Amino acid sequence: MVGKPISEEVRNRFPRLTMSLVMAVIFYLINVFVPGTMADINLPGLNMNAGTLIGTIALIFTAIFLIRALADALVLSDILTDIFVKRLGIKEERSPKRAARDLIYIIVIILETTALQPLIATLEPNISGPLATATIYIALAIILVLIYDIGRILYRIVERKAESMADSIAKMTDRGKNRE
């Protein structure tokens, strides 16, 4: 987004977001419908069901396209947030904006993790159990890092405001002493 005009960024990102979502839906449908039709086919050498392999590959491609769509959606949401903040006449301040963005990221991570659980459940039990657990723990770790970042940002804001208030109170008491 740095160095490019906003209109050009939107022209590039929106079609890419749309195509990523369409491809994610297509691979999700492949994951849902194709493995059931190949339940009887065993792959020699891999000792694996062909439907499971195709379902796993389709699930991986679904995740890849969802991640691409998420990246484009986040950039577009940043642009929309900037436009919205400017229209409201709010002075842009980086720290609160980043805290709000972290909160949005947390919500998106929770939604993504929740959406992935049914997709993961379609895999074989020996794969789906550990993969579902790993997905949840990875999401939890990312969320904890983002919560920590929000805490740091809010601490800095409160600290700056407290210092400002302390300076104001000190100036008021100094003026009161000078009058006596």
Secondary structure as UniProt FT lines:
FT   TURN            2..3
FT   HELIX           6..37
FT   TURN            38..40
FT   STRAND          42..43
FT   TURN            44..47
FT   STRAND          48..49
FT   HELIX           50..88
FT   HELIX           94..121
FT   HELIX           125..179
//
